């Protein structure tokens, strides 16, 4: 590979999301902080602390904080997501439990104050806080202290969902408070209702797959694609492309380099970029993702895709589709969370005149769930930006929907997420002509319930609802700003 030949190339290592958060998240500026409005009355707060990358992407930590007794009951984080996905997250929070913005200092004091209160009772933060804490500033005297009240009526108040859960904490409370605490266990009727809702959510995917006529063994997310042999030796017509191997982790190519590379002879440049893609797939195929993250890294595959998209290199479509056939570890390594967005736009630019190939790919079995919808999103770009091709797009989606029908002798395997995303493409493009085709999938009681709940048909007929995807035609420089 180029790195071994070019000893002067700067050698860097890619940090996993966890390592990045632990070592670099605090270097990012605080974007904003949110908390549930009624947390004092509930005795628990859902807090979100967001930091902004130079690209506009967001890394955030989410913390479920029990201010009455238990401290941080849960924590999670999302790394380097798009501004669009972040805004959707805030919209979701508002739809489930109204939130308001607060200062970082208040968020910090709520979280660490609750932790200190719980630790005095012998209760440690949730294990996920081990990583999520690094999205917060270090708890030092540099953060202004804000006096806050924890507990209820001056003593710990344990609120849990069952007696067995209460039994885990009561010995600690007895030891540390001398019996000065209160306990509330949610009513069994409420607990049963909540459990029913959770079970409904968990079983929803199986119900939908059953409604479509598919069994678990073909509808689950089993990855069975058999990869071909990829080349292992990098041989370039243009040594200038070694620049793709010299960028630091996730860093973009500078504009001058992009312009210089795009001025190389087009056909041999395309050959080199396709070759780089296959070599990179060979380097990362079947390798443990943790091992990959520990090694030196730059972004040649992502660079090659963006350059091919800018060139509108139609003959590179097989290579781009081969990228889209990889497993989830490969996607995480090369794209983090941007795989579907990048591949969808590249497939539009490269495959917009090769719809049969996009259809064949969309019907392939054994690929990572939902990623095949990047072809459907690419076709949606056509409906939005090439309106004269609307009938062609309608025919494409009609064929795709028909391929899932249980009436087929060999129906295409379908998982819930893929199906919902395809419907979202149809909603985004307002292809009302496909209502009858969607209704074909509503013959069972489960599907009738599903569509009634989600209201897809009404949204399609009325034009209501927000687009799921961003169909902007970003140029290569804008894409580097967005995804690096």
N, C-alpha and C positions, 0 to 999 in steps of 0.2 A: 504494500500500500504506500501511498504518498508519504505517510509519516516516516516510514522506515528509510525512504530514499532521500527525504529532505530533512537532514539533521538539524537545519537551522530553524525549522518550524517550531513555534512556541508550543510547548507541551503543557496541556492543562488537563484537569480532571473535571468531569461532570458531577455535580452534586445531586444526589437523589432529593426529592422534595423534602424529606425529613431532614437531611443534612443541610439543605439550603436554609430551611426555617431555623434550625439550631444555630447556624453560623452567620447568616446574612439577613434574616428577616428584620432584625432590629435596625438595620441600616436603611430600610425603606421608610419613607415618611408615613405617618398616620393619615389615613384618608378620612375616616369618620368612625363613630361608635354608635351602636343602637342598643336599646334595652326595652323590654316590655313595659308598657305604661303602668300597669297595675301590680307591679311586682311586690310592693309593700303589703298590699292586701292579701296577695296569694302566698307570700312568704318565699317565693322563688322567682328568680329573674333569668330570662334568656338574654344573654349579652352577646353582641357581635362586635369585634374589633377588626377593622380593615386597614391594610397597608397597600399603598399604590406603587406599582413598578413604573419605571420610566416609559415603558411601552403603553401605559394606560391600563394594563391588566392589574388584577387585584389578588392579593393573598389575604385570607382572613381566618380568624379564629372564632369559634362559636362555643359558648360556655353556658351550661345550665347550672345556675348557682342557687343553692338553698341557703337563704340568709337566716333561717330560723334554727338550723342545727347542723346540716350535713356538709356545708361548704360546696365545693365543685363536685356535683353529682355526675356530670358528663362533660366531655369536651371533644371537639373535632376541629379540623382545619381543612381548607381548600387552598391549593397552591396555584398561583399564576393563572387564574381564570380570566376570561374576557370581561370587559366592562359590561357587555350585554348580559352575560350569564350572572354576573354579580347583581345587576339591577333586578333581574328576575328573582334572585334569591330574596332581595329586600321586599319585593312585591309579595312573594309567598309568605314571608314573615308577617307582613301587614294583614294578609288575608286570613291567617290562622290565629294570630294574637297581636293586636295592635302594638306597634313599637314607636319609639321616639328617639331622636338623636340626643346624645349627652356628650359631655366633654370626656377626653381620654382620662383625665385625672379622676373623674367620678367613676368611670368604668373600672379603672385600676383599683381604686379603693373598695369598690363593691366586691370585686373578685378576691383580692388579697385579704380584705377584712373578713370575708366569709371563710376563707381558708384558715386564717389564724384562729377564728372563733371555733371552727370545727376541730382543728388540731389540738386546741386546749381540751377538747372532749375525747381525744384519742382517735379522731377520725381523719384519715388522709384524703387528699384529693383523688378524684378518679384517675386511673392509670393513663388515660389519654392526655392528661394535663402535662405529662412528662415532655411531650413535644409541643403541644399547643401553648405552653407557657412562654415559648420564645417569640411568639407573635406580640406578646406584651413586653413592655419595658421591664428591665430588671427592677425588682422591688427594693429600692434604696431610698435614702432620705431625699434624693433629688426629686422624687414625686411628692408634691404637696399632700400632707395628711388631711383628709376630710373626715370629721367625726361622723360615724354612722351607727345606727342601732341594729344589733343582731339579736336573734332569739325572739321570744314573744313574752311580753310582760316581765322582762328582766330575767328570763330563764330559757334554757333550750326547749324548743318545741319540735318534737319528732313527728313528721307527717309522712306516712308510708302507705303502701297499697295492701299490705297483708300482715297478719300476725307473725308469720315466719320472718318477714323482712324486719319487723320491729324487734324480734328476738335477737337479731344480729347486733343491734345497737344498744339495747337496754342495759346489758352488763357494763358497757363503756360509760353510759350516762350515770348509772348507779355509782360507778367507781369515781368519776370525776366531778359529780355534782352533789353527792350525798343524798340523792333522791329528789333533788329540786329540779324537776323537769316535767313536761307534759307530753302526752302521746295522743296522736289522732290517726286512726286507721280508716281509710276510705270505706264507705259502706259497701257491702258485698254486692248489692244490686248494681251500684255504679261500676264496681270492678268487673262484674260480669258483662255489662254493656260495653265497657272499654275493650275487654278481651274479645267479645264478639266482633267489634269493629276491626281490631287488629287481625283476627283470623280471616275476616272478610277480605282485608287488604292482601294478606299473604296468599289466599286462595284465588284471588282475582285473576292472576295470570293463568293458573291452571284452568279456571272456568272459561276464560277467553279462548285458550288453545283448544279446549274441548268443543267449544261452540264452532270453531273453525274446522273441526274434524281431525285434529292432529293429536297424536299421543305424545307422552312425555319424552319418549326416546328420540323423536325427531324434532321436537319443538324446543328442547332445552338448549342451553348455550354450550353444547359440545363442539369443540373445534377439531375437525377431522381433515382439514385440507392437507394434501400431500405436496410439499414444496418440491420443485425441481432442483437440480444441481445448479447452484449459482457460481459464477467465476470468483476466484479468490485472489487473483493477481491484477493489480491496477495497471493498465497500460493506456496512456493518454496521448491523443494526437496533439493536444494543446497543453504544454506544461503550465500555462497561465492558470489552469483550473486547479492547480495545487493550492491556490488561495482558498478554496473551499475547505481545505483541511487545516488551515492555519488560524481560523477564528477561535476565540475563546468560547467557553461553554455558553451556548444560546445567543452568542453575539451576532449581529447582522453583518453582512458585507457592507462596506461603505459604498456610497453612491458612485464614486469614481471607479471602483473595482467592478461594480455591476455594469456600468456603461462600457467599460473596457472589454469585459467578457462577452457582452452581447454584440460587440463589433467583430468578434472572431467569425471566420467562415461558418455560415449557418449549419450546413449539413454535417460537417465534421464535428462541430460543437454539439449538435444534437446527439451524434453517435457517442461522444464522450460522456455527456450527461446521463444518457441511458445506461452506459457501462458503469458509471459511478453508482447508480441506483442498484443495479444487480450485485455489484461487489459489496455494497453496504448491507444488502439483504443477506448475502452469504456470510458476512462477518457477524451478523447479529441473530442468525437463525438458530433456534434450538439452544441458545446460550442462556444461562440463568440471569435474570434481569439484575439481581444484586451484584453479580460478578461484573456485568456490563457497567454499572454505575460506578464501580470502583476503578475502572480503567480510564486512560486518557480519552478525551472526547472532544469532538467538535461537531458541526452540523452539516456534513456534506450531503446527506440524502435530502434533507429539507431544502438546502440551497439548490440542489439539482432540480427538485420539483418546481420551485418557484421560477427558476430560469426557463425551464421547459414550458411552463404556463405562459410566461411573458413572450416566448417565441411562438406560442400557439402551435407547438410541434405535434401535429396530429399523428404522425407515425410512432410517437412515443407512448401512445395509449396502452399497448400491452404492458409496458414497464410500470406505468402508473397504476393500472389495475392489479399488477402483481404486488405492488405496495399495499393496496387495499385488501389483499387476501391474507395478510399476515395476522399473527395472533396479538392478543392484547398487550403482552410484554413488549413486543416490537413497537407497537403504537406508543406506549408510554415512554419508551426509551427515545424514540425519534421525534415525537410530537407532543409529549406531555398530554394535555387535554384538548389540543387543537386539531386532532386528527381528522374529524369529520368535516370541520370548517375548511381546512386546507385542501383536503382531497376533493371535496365537493366543487370548489371553485376551479381547481386544476382540471377536474374531469369535464367541467363545462368548457373551459378554454381549449382543451385538447380533444375532447370527445363529442363536442356539440354536433358534429356532422357524422357521427358514427353511432347512432342510436341503437342499432341491432347489437353492437358489442356491449353497450351499457345494459341492454336488456338481458343478454346472456349472463353477464356478471351478476345482475340482480337476482337471477334465478339459481345461482350456484348454492349448493348445500355445504354445510360444514364450516362456514366462515364465522368470524366473531360476530355475535348478535348485534344488530342495529347498524354496524358499519356499512353493510351493503346498501343502506339507504342513501349513502353519499351519491350514488348514481341517480336516485330519484330526485335528490336535491339539485344535482347538476341539470337534470331535465327541467326542473322548476325554473332555473335561471333562464332557460329558453323561453318559457311561457311569459316571464316577466320582461325580458329584454328584447325578445324577438317575437312580438305579438302576432306577426303574420304567420308564425308557425304553430299557432294555437291548436289547430286540428291535429297536427302531427303529434303534439304533446298529449292531447286527449287520447289518441290512439295508443300511445306508448303506455300511459297509465292504465288504460282499459285492459291491455294485454297483461300487464303486471298483476292487476287485481284478479283477472280470470285465472292466472296461473296458481293462485292460492286456493281456488275453490275446491271444496271437498268433493265436488262432482267430477273432478279430474281423476283419471286413473292413477296418475302419479303427481299429486299436488306438490307444489314447492313448499318445503318446510317453512314455517312462519312462527316467530316468537312475538310476544305482546309488544315489546318496545319497537320492533321493526314495523309492525302494523300501525301502531299509533303514529310513528314518524311519517309513514307514507300518507296517512290521512292528513297529517299536518301539512305536508307538501301540497296536497290537493286543496286544503283550506287556504294556504298562503297564496296560491295561484288562482283561487276562486273559479275552479273548473266545475261549475254547476252541472255541466252535462254528464258528470260522472256519478250523480246522485243515484240513478238506477243501479249502477254497478256496485256502489257501496251497499245498497239495500239488499243485494244478493247475499251479503254476509250477515244478514239480520234475521235469519230464519229460525233460530233457536231462541228459547226464552232467555238464556244467558246473554246472548248478543243483544237482544231487545233491551234487556236491563242495562247493558253496557252503554249502548248508544243513547238511551234515555238519560242516563246519568251524565254522560259527557256532552250530549247535545250537539254532536258533530254535524248532523244533517241540517239542523236549524241554523247553525253558524254558517254553513256553506250557502244555504239559500238566502240568508239575510245579509251576508257579508260582514257579520260581526266577528269579533275575536282579533287578537294581536298575532302578527306573524311569529312563527317559531324560529325562523332562520333569517340571517342577515344576507340579503341578496345583492349587496353592493359590489360593484366591479372594481375592486381595489387594484391599483397598479402595483408593480413589484416593490417600489419604495414604500408605499403605504402598507403592503403586506409585511415587510420587514419591521416596520414600526409596530404593527399589530401583534405579530406572532414571535418576535424575538425580544 
